[in-house]
Amino acid sequence: MKRKTSQFLIPVEKKEQIDSSYSIYPSFSIESGAINEGYTTLAMELAKSDTLVLDGYVGVDWNEVITSLNAAFQKMGLSTSIQNIDGFLKSEGELKSMVDPFLGGDDPIFGFRTNLELSDYFDKTRMSNVLDDKVDIKIVYGTGASEMDLDGKLVYFDLPKNELQYRMRANAITNLGFGSPKDHKQMYKHFYFVDWPILNKEKKKLLPNISIIVDQQRPGHPVWMSGKKLRDGLKRMSQSHFRVRPWFEPGVWGGQWMKDRFKELNPDVPNYAWSFEMIVPENGLLFESDGALLEVSFDMLMFQESENVLGKAAHRFGDEFPIRFDFLDTFQGGNLSVQCHPKPEYIKKEFGENFTQDETYYILDAGEDAEVYLGFQEGIDPNGFKRALEHSYTSKEELDVEKYVQKLPAHKHDLFLIPHGTIHCSGINNMVLEISATPYIFTFKMYDWQRMDLEGNPRPMNIDKAFENLNFDRQGPKVSDTLVAKPKTEVSGDDWEKIHLPTHKDHFYDIYRYEFDSKVAIGTNGQCHVLMLVEGESIELEVEGCEAQTFHFAETFAVPASAENYSLVNKGKTKAKVIVSFVKDEAC
């Protein structure tokens, strides 16, 4: 088994949507004939070169790649000499000593972002080119093949992060340089803090020189296109719009809202807790040509086009896309864990992140009894609260959460502000659009309603880390006064309004809502805008010089800063309401 998940494998060709609703395979159109399919066509293209460097991401099935290509070359009557770059890796013992300082020991979640380079993984004293010059095609392959410094055609094999994790869960892959899989939580931590930072730096370095990009997520059936068409497509995307491919996960508290409404999802799951709507480290971008789909990682867009995408914020965030959109679905589900997020200085010192996980909850939909836990009760005793949490954890007794934490009613279109250090969680029957800073795993759980995870194991708590970051000043009336946005109409026209939903002073991003019957014009003011239709049927995005694009209810998309101006046209029969979030100007 190569993948373990309830989610469908992405089709090679995009199917026509059943109805005009949320699409789980959003794509960016490029020229006809740009995307090709299969190892046979790939081998025919590669046979035009006598030296091949096959490099790519961790998790790629290199055995499938080299076996399939070599078989195709033999059918063509071509001889090959093949070298696996893994033969020059340092020993596992050496690699373990090298990466262990970044893995946080036995902690199931947290490590420290590495400063290692891919070159550190190889023993350069043993590295030599032993390829036979008398063959038709010389091939070096594997993650890090470019370290051989061979003058040849560079072919890069990419793998989306969701499929990487599905392969991880099937024990079909390992961490970079290691021969066997670890416990899945430890393996993911190793990916996040070590493998991904190292290979992202390498991908950025290689991107300008990639001759062919290959999407290797479909076993036995790669899709590929030229590196030039990839770079041209990224350029066009950075000047018009993009929507990433979302992906979905069940969870112990997950609900039924997405399952009921997003018709392309697999319905044979107990629930959907999360949708990763736009999270740079995890999502991919789909290119489409004649219906064929090819996926690359979102960060490729940032590596090549960060200034076009981010505008004024590029010098501040570099290659990191700063804003995250995701869904938290608790409809007919359960409460999230009681949690908080780290202070800016803490996340830098302890985990090596550049900025912290400041969040907001925008309520996309809510049941009549929906509530959000937010801030402390007046007069909270921090020591007493910690003792109660620790007693609950060890005794497995339920905690009277409301004795310590406030519970506020949640209504559709409310915005709750959750800057770092704020105790919070969503209650049941909320469909939360989480508009946040990009970091997303740095959640310090204090109480989880005595639940097991989906595998029947206790969920890890982080009580000590939470108490190093909790802000106990956020209590009593101050919570409603400062942590619930107070909407204010800033400007309006005949059939439209621009409504400000002010965020907290600690948030580096702002949020507005445009409500309109027909059409509204918006300027980017030098910032990338992240948008979602939060009420209505569909809207059309108009950017000068680009083909108009339609987006449906609950779909996230972005307009890069370089677009400068755009218009939204209401294509539905009722008023459209669109959320827009962007980085605040630094003077704000």
HELIX and SHEET records of a PDB file:
HELIX    1   1 TYR A   39  LEU A   46  1                                   8    
HELIX    2   2 TRP A   62  LYS A   75  1                                  14    
HELIX    3   3 ILE A   85  PHE A   88  5                                   4    
HELIX    4   4 GLU A   92  VAL A   99  1                                   8    
HELIX    5   5 ASP A  100  PHE A  102  5                                   3    
HELIX    6   6 LEU A  118  TYR A  121  5                                   4    
HELIX    7   7 ALA A  145  MET A  148  5                                   4    
HELIX    8   8 LYS A  161  ARG A  169  1                                   9    
HELIX    9   9 HIS A  184  HIS A  190  1                                   7    
HELIX   10  10 PHE A  191  ASP A  195  3                                   5    
HELIX   11  11 TRP A  196  LEU A  206  1                                  11    
HELIX   12  12 LEU A  207  ASN A  209  5                                   3    
HELIX   13  13 GLY A  227  MET A  237  1                                  11    
HELIX   14  14 TRP A  257  ARG A  261  1                                   5    
HELIX   15  15 PHE A  298  LEU A  310  1                                  13    
HELIX   16  16 GLY A  311  ALA A  313  5                                   3    
HELIX   17  17 ALA A  314  PHE A  317  1                                   4    
HELIX   18  18 PRO A  344  PHE A  351  1                                   8    
HELIX   19  19 PRO A  382  SER A  395  1                                  14    
HELIX   20  20 VAL A  401  LYS A  403  5                                   3    
HELIX   21  21 ILE A  463  PHE A  467  1                                   5    
HELIX   22  22 PRO A  477  THR A  482  1                                   6    
HELIX   23  23 ALA A  561  ALA A  563  5                                   3    
SHEET    1   A 3 PHE A  28  SER A  29  0                                        
SHEET    2   A 3 GLY A 284  SER A 289  1                                        
SHEET    3   A 3 ALA A 292  SER A 297 -1                                        
SHEET    1   B 7 ASN A  36  GLU A  37  0                                        
SHEET    2   B 7 VAL A 223  SER A 226 -1                                        
SHEET    3   B 7 ILE A 212  ASP A 215 -1                                        
SHEET    4   B 7 LYS A 153  ASP A 158  1                                        
SHEET    5   B 7 THR A  51  GLY A  56  1                                        
SHEET    6   B 7 ILE A 137  TYR A 141  1                                        
SHEET    7   B 7 THR A  80  ASN A  84  1                                        
SHEET    1   C 6 TRP A 247  GLU A 249  0                                        
SHEET    2   C 6 TRP A 274  MET A 278 -1                                        
SHEET    3   C 6 ILE A 323  ASP A 329 -1                                        
SHEET    4   C 6 ASN A 430  ALA A 437 -1                                        
SHEET    5   C 6 GLU A 359  ALA A 366 -1                                        
SHEET    6   C 6 LEU A 415  ILE A 418 -1                                        
SHEET    1   D 2 VAL A 338  CYS A 340  0                                        
SHEET    2   D 2 PHE A 444  TYR A 447 -1                                        
SHEET    1   E 3 VAL A 405  PRO A 409  0                                        
SHEET    2   E 3 GLU A 371  PHE A 376 -1                                        
SHEET    3   E 3 HIS A 424  SER A 426 -1                                        
SHEET    1   F 6 LYS A 488  SER A 492  0                                        
SHEET    2   F 6 TRP A 496  HIS A 500 -1                                        
SHEET    3   F 6 TYR A 509  PHE A 516 -1                                        
SHEET    4   F 6 ALA A 576  VAL A 583 -1                                        
SHEET    5   F 6 HIS A 529  GLU A 535 -1                                        
SHEET    6   F 6 THR A 556  VAL A 559 -1                                        
SHEET    1   G 4 LYS A 519  GLY A 523  0                                        
SHEET    2   G 4 ASN A 565  ASN A 570 -1                                        
SHEET    3   G 4 SER A 538  VAL A 543 -1                                        
SHEET    4   G 4 GLN A 549  HIS A 552 -1                                        
END                                                                             
